Structures are given as structure tokens and as C-alpha cells.
Amino acid sequence: MEEKHHFNPGWIFIITLALVLLLLPRYLKKDSEVINEANAITQSSPSVSQTPPVASSTSNIITLEAGSFYYKPDIIRVKKGEVVKIELKSVSMMHDFNIDELNIHVPITKSGDVAVFEFTADQAGEFEYYCSVGKHRQLGQVGKLIVTE
């Protein structure tokens, strides 16, 4: 007597779902860089020094990459009273930039766009910057602005 095996399509679904869940984090980390000129907001802030992964200030412009639930760099060091210009490049999804204590709120920048803004840090301390889009902040899209005397 011949034995018959029945194909269970539920197993394909389970295997596919497992593969998607395993590979999704890698896919979300990939970014494509496209640069377009955008938005400007004005205030004033301090000078910046760079030690990886800290922001660069050789040209007085800090390039801040915003991707899938991260900012790069996630630490910016400046001196109190200096003007800082930040170029926020959204490389995937859409993001904004906020530092509540310094009243800095940069509008949403779409994927592939750039928002340029400047401000003066008028107080020393450590300030969290974050993306307020959806749950980006809760998913880790935060950084720290360190302002020294």
C-alpha cells in the first residue's frame, strides 16, 4: 500500500514569517543617500569638536544623519555661546529634530531631503535631542547635545 504525504501550507506561512522577522532589522538599517536643499530655522549655539561618533565642526556645519530610528552622530559637543549650524539629512523615512530645553523644534524632513538650521546654546548642560515622529523616540532615535562652559 502506498503512503501519501499531505502538504501543509501553514508551514510555509510560518517559515516565511520567521524569515521576515529575522531579516527585517537588517533591511531597516539600509539607507540610501539623496540630498536636496530644504528648510532653515534660526537661533544660536556653541562650537563643536569631533571625536567619533561626535559631530564635526571644521566648517561650522554639523551633518546629522537621520535614518531608521537613529541619528548619526548621536553625540554633539559644543561650547556655550557659540553658533552651531546643523544640516539634518533624512536618509530613510521622515524625521524631525527637537531639543525641548532649548526650544528647538525642526519640522519634519522627508526621506532624501535636508533641513538646515542654526541656534546658539545659551546654557551649559546635557540636552537630549530626539525625533517626535511616530514612535521613533521610543525606538531609540535620540542623541545628546553636550554644551560646555
C-alpha positions in Angstrom: 0.0 0.0 0.0 1.4 3.4 -1.0 1.8 6.0 1.8 0.6 9.5 0.9 2.0 12.7 2.4 -0.2 15.7 2.6 1.4 19.2 2.0 0.5 21.6 4.8 0.6 25.2 3.5 0.6 26.5 7.1 4.3 25.5 7.4 5.2 27.7 4.5 3.5 30.7 6.2 5.3 30.0 9.5 8.7 29.6 7.8 8.1 32.8 5.7 7.1 34.8 8.8 10.1 33.6 10.7 12.4 34.7 7.8 10.8 38.1 7.6 11.1 38.7 11.3 14.8 37.6 11.2 15.7 39.7 8.1 13.5 42.8 8.8 16.0 44.5 11.2 18.8 44.2 8.6 16.5 45.7 5.9 15.6 48.7 8.1 19.2 49.6 8.7 19.9 50.1 5.0 19.9 53.7 3.8 20.1 55.4 0.5 21.5 58.9 0.5 19.9 61.5 -1.7 20.5 65.2 -0.9 18.1 68.1 -1.7 18.2 71.6 -0.2 15.5 72.4 2.4 14.4 74.3 5.5 16.1 76.8 7.8 15.3 77.7 11.5 17.4 80.3 13.4 18.6 80.5 17.0 22.2 80.5 18.3 24.8 77.9 19.8 28.4 76.8 20.7 31.4 75.4 18.8 31.7 71.8 18.0 34.5 69.3 18.3 34.7 65.9 16.7 35.7 62.6 18.1 33.9 59.7 16.5 30.9 59.3 16.8 30.7 63.0 17.8 29.8 65.8 15.3 32.4 67.6 13.2 32.7 71.4 13.2 35.6 72.0 10.8 33.3 74.0 8.6 31.0 75.1 11.4 28.3 72.8 9.9 27.4 69.6 11.7 26.0 67.0 9.4 23.4 64.9 11.3 22.1 61.8 9.5 18.6 60.7 10.4 17.7 57.1 9.5 15.5 54.3 10.6 15.3 55.0 14.4 18.8 56.6 14.8 20.8 59.8 14.5 24.4 59.7 13.4 26.3 61.1 15.3 24.3 60.6 18.5 26.5 63.0 20.5 27.2 66.6 19.6 29.7 68.6 21.7 29.6 72.4 21.7 30.7 75.4 23.8 28.3 77.7 25.4 27.6 80.8 23.4 28.8 79.6 20.0 26.7 79.4 16.9 26.1 75.9 15.6 24.7 75.2 12.1 23.2 71.7 11.7 22.4 70.0 8.4 19.8 67.3 9.1 19.9 64.7 6.3 16.9 62.3 6.3 18.3 59.2 4.6 15.2 57.0 5.2 11.7 57.6 6.3 10.8 61.1 7.6 12.2 62.7 10.8 12.3 65.9 12.8 14.7 67.3 15.4 13.8 68.6 18.8 15.6 69.8 22.0 12.8 70.9 24.3 15.0 72.7 26.9 16.5 75.0 24.2 13.1 75.4 22.4 14.4 73.9 19.2 11.8 72.2 17.0 12.7 71.5 13.4 9.8 70.4 11.2 9.6 67.0 9.5 12.2 66.4 6.8 11.2 63.8 4.3 13.5 60.9 3.1 16.1 62.3 0.7 15.6 65.9 1.9 17.9 68.2 4.0 16.9 70.7 6.7 19.5 73.3 7.6 19.1 75.3 10.9 21.3 77.1 13.4 21.0 78.0 17.0 23.0 79.3 20.0 23.2 77.2 23.1 22.7 79.7 25.8 23.1 77.3 28.7 25.6 74.7 29.7 24.5 71.1 30.3 23.4 67.9 28.5 20.3 68.0 26.4 18.5 65.1 24.7 17.6 65.6 21.1 15.0 63.3 19.6 12.7 62.6 16.7 9.0 63.0 17.6 7.6 61.3 14.5 5.5 58.3 15.5 7.4 56.1 18.0 10.9 57.0 16.7 12.0 58.4 20.1 10.8 55.3 21.9 12.6 53.1 19.4 15.9 54.8 20.1 16.1 57.8 17.8 17.7 60.1 20.4 21.0 61.8 20.9 22.8 64.1 23.3 23.9 67.7 22.9 26.6 68.5 25.4 27.2 72.2 26.0 30.4 73.1 28.0 31.4 76.4 29.5 
